[in-house]
Amino acid sequence: MLYEGRKRQIRRMLQALNNGVVRLHRIAFGPLAIGDLGEGETRELSASELSALRNAVGIDG
C-alpha cells in the first residue's frame, strides 16, 4: 500500500506499468482527514484537529 505520493510519484509508477491516471483524490492532508467534504466545501477545524495540526508542524499551543 502506498501512503504518500511525492510530486508525481503515483502517476509515474502507473505510467511505468502502462496505466495512466485519470484522477487522484486526496483523502487526508497530514493529520486532517477530508471526510465527507465535497469539492469546494469548507468547515471549521475541531479543537482536536487544530491541536494535531499544530503538533505536526511543531507549534506549541
C-alpha positions as CSV (number, residue, x, y, z in Angstrom):
1,M,0.0,0.0,0.0
2,L,1.2,3.5,-0.8
3,Y,0.7,6.0,1.9
4,E,2.3,9.0,0.4
5,G,2.9,10.2,-3.1
6,R,5.6,12.9,-3.6
7,K,5.4,15.2,-6.6
8,R,4.2,12.9,-9.4
9,Q,5.3,9.6,-7.9
10,I,2.0,7.8,-8.2
11,R,1.4,9.0,-11.8
12,R,5.0,7.9,-12.8
13,M,4.6,4.5,-11.1
14,L,1.4,3.7,-13.0
15,Q,2.8,5.1,-16.3
16,A,5.7,2.7,-16.0
17,L,3.0,-0.1,-15.9
18,N,1.3,1.4,-19.0
19,N,-1.6,2.6,-16.9
20,G,-2.4,6.3,-17.0
21,V,-4.0,8.1,-14.1
22,V,-7.3,9.7,-14.8
23,R,-8.0,11.3,-11.4
24,L,-6.5,11.2,-8.0
25,H,-8.4,12.0,-4.8
26,R,-6.8,13.4,-1.7
27,I,-8.3,11.7,1.4
28,A,-6.2,13.4,4.0
29,F,-3.6,16.2,4.5
30,G,-1.3,15.5,7.4
31,P,-3.3,14.7,10.5
32,L,-6.5,16.1,8.9
33,A,-9.0,13.8,7.1
34,I,-11.2,15.1,4.3
35,G,-14.1,13.0,5.4
36,D,-17.4,13.9,3.7
37,L,-16.4,17.3,2.5
38,G,-17.4,17.9,-1.1
39,E,-15.3,19.7,-3.7
40,G,-15.1,23.4,-2.8
41,E,-16.6,22.9,0.6
42,T,-15.1,24.2,3.8
43,R,-15.6,23.6,7.5
44,E,-14.2,24.8,10.9
45,L,-11.5,22.6,12.4
46,S,-12.3,20.9,15.7
47,A,-10.1,21.7,18.7
48,S,-8.5,18.2,18.4
49,E,-7.8,18.7,14.7
50,L,-6.3,22.1,15.4
51,S,-4.1,20.7,18.2
52,A,-3.0,17.8,15.9
53,L,-2.1,20.2,13.1
54,R,-0.1,22.5,15.5
55,N,1.7,19.5,16.9
56,A,2.5,18.2,13.3
57,V,4.2,21.5,12.4
58,G,5.9,22.0,15.8
59,I,3.9,24.9,17.2
60,D,3.0,24.7,20.9
61,G,-0.4,25.8,21.8
